[in-house]
Amino acid sequence: MYICICNAIRESDLRKAALTCDGDAEATYACLGKRPNCGQCLEEAQEIIEEERAAAFCDVLAV
């Protein structure tokens, strides 16, 4: 599923970037070589990033 239509950023790409990039959605977009255009995706993108990082943190604690 595309999260950002303007930049053709897929959810799977955003989730991968969330684990290797620090910062908010805009910073994560920058790691992908993109920047927000219309900005309508930023709220959903931020939620996905936080979800992915939280899941990774839980995986670390479970080990």
N, C-alpha and C positions, 0 to 999 in steps of 0.2 A: 504494500500500500504506500502511496506517496503521501508524505507529510507536508512537504513544501513543493507545490506545483511550480512556482516561479523558478526554482533551482533544480527541480527533478530529484529531490532528496527522498529516498525511500526510508521507511521505518527501520528496516534491517541495517542500512548504512548509518543511520542516526544512532542506533543502539550500539553498534561497534565503535563509533566515534566517541560515544559517551564514556566508554571504558578507557580510552587512550588520551582524551583531551580533558583539560580542567576548565571550569567556568560554566557560565550559563549557556543558553541556547545559541546566542549570537557568537560566543567564543567557540562553541562546538561547530557551528556552521563554518567559521573561519578555518578550523582544522581541516574541514572538507574542501577548502578553497572556495567557499561560497560566502555570501552575505545576504541577509534578509532583504527582500524587495518590498512587498506590500505589508509584511509583518503579521498577516492573519494567522500564520502557522505557529508563531512563537510560543503561545501559551501551551498548545498541545505538544510541541516539541520539547518544551521544558519539563512537562509532566513525564514524557517518555524517558528523557535523560535521567531525571530523578529516580524513576522506577528502575531503570537498568542499573544505575549505580547502587541503589539500595539492595537489589537482588545480588549483585556481586559482593557487596559487603556482608550480606547474610551467608553467602557461600564461604567466604573467608572465615567467618566466625564458627561455622559448622565443622571446619577441618580440625 
